């Protein structure tokens, strides 16, 4: 009766264990499967631990060789996640302990390792095997000659004799130098990158640099050949600068005042630039008109091109007749006292514009206006002008005109002459 009882108890225990394992598997949540490529997989087996920063999280599923590499397939819970750029290292915590795969670093953010991902060999590492180390040490020791070792030790003892303090200082300084280099690693790395960029830039500018060096060589040769002239020019420039300073110093206040005046004038001209331009344009037109109006040969104004464009000889004759008639009317009104009846009658006739009194004189206007500018015109003499004027005086008898014409010009009137 005891054996059946023990068998039933064993079956119940196995069933309970199976139920418990199934319960554990269902509560574990989703998992991811991924692979890593190692240089060797010695000491790894299916079931080996997969750790994240030293904590067991998953297991090795398979270890299979592929050529000279080993592909290790592993599984992990989907949570906590693993960084997409994770590193995998085969670890041996104890000399005879079971090896495991350690994943570093832990997840702090960013992309995560996807299901089916492969970690390349560049992000994996394996420990050096103990037998490999012992074999290499054995081979090294076998290759050492005792006599060479004796000589080396003797030479070292002789060289280091009395140099303990200096050797200690050297080691201390070397340690400080290495520490400083470690602290400045980032700066040295940036400097190395900058030097690499500079080298690449210089390499791409080889032709330009060669041309620059050649041009500099030519300029240096020219300067060397003309050094005496250059020295003289520099000395002359220095002397001229000194003289200029001596000249400007006593006149500095006056120069400032002149510059202020020039500035004011410049601003005034700038503000009135439009009016100045118009004035200059009008001045050119004015002088051009004056040149056309004045005849320097006869020293008179040419009236035929100065009248309005709509006026003709008849209009000018009418205007002149009105002016002459107005003179006669003013003489009759204000200076008629003492005049004879004939003189008053003459003034009344010439004061009437329609009397035709001045037609003989006004008839000369068309021929005067039609004169070609620049034509040669006889210059009237003083005697001819004087004689013509005598004939125009109204009321004079022939005897009086002859008497007045006989008077020499520039002398006084004879006694008994007319008014």
Secondary structure, 3 states (H helix, E strand, C coil): CHHHHHHHHHHHHHHHHHHHHHHHHHHCCCEEEEEEEECCCCCCCCCCEEEECCEEEEEEEEEEEECCEEEEEEEEECCCCCECCCEEEEECCCCCCCCEEEEECCCCCCCECCCCCEECHHHEECCCCHHHHHHHHHHHHHHCCHHHHHHHHHHHHHHHCCCHHHHHHHHHHHHHHHHHHHHCHHHHHHHHHHHHHHHHHHHHCHHHHHHHHHHHHHHHHHHHHCHHHHHHHHHHHHHHHHHHHHHHHHCHHHHHHHHHHHHHHHHHHHHCHHHHHHHHHHHHHHHHHHHHHEECCCCEECHHHCCCCCCCHHHHHHHHHHHHHHHHHHHHHHCCCCCCHHHHHHHHHHCCHHHCCCHHHHCCHHHHHCCCCCCCCCCCCHHHHHHHHHHHCCCCCHHHHHHHHCCCCCCCCCCCCCC
